[in-house]
Amino acid sequence: MPQDFDADDLFFAGVVARAERMSLLAILTDVAEVVGYRDPGGLSVTDRFYAQRKLEMEGLFRSLEDGNPALAARLHARFDSAKESLGDDQL
């Protein structure tokens, strides 16, 4: 069975996803400035996005644990590693 994706395809998909995320954050920052939005916690739009992303990922993983514990167990180390890096990943 031929592979549908190779490492270069996956890397490029990651680059595209990062560019899309950065574009959306730039647009949201501009919109927030125009409408005068201020985060209640004093976070910038970008910092708020990354904080929310971490919360969403935790919720999705809890849902995965409930729905498919075997898969969650296999992905646990990856999840922990990703969760730690999310706090520092601003790009």
Number of C-alpha atoms within 10 A of each C-alpha: 3 4 5 6 9 8 8 9 11 11 12 11 12 12 12 12 12 13 13 12 14 15 12 13 16 14 12 15 15 13 13 15 12 9 8 9 12 12 12 6 7 9 12 14 20 17 15 14 16 18 14 12 15 18 13 12 15 15 12 12 17 14 13 16 16 11 11 12 13 12 11 18 13 10 14 14 11 12 16 12 10 14 17 12 12 15 13 9 10 11 9
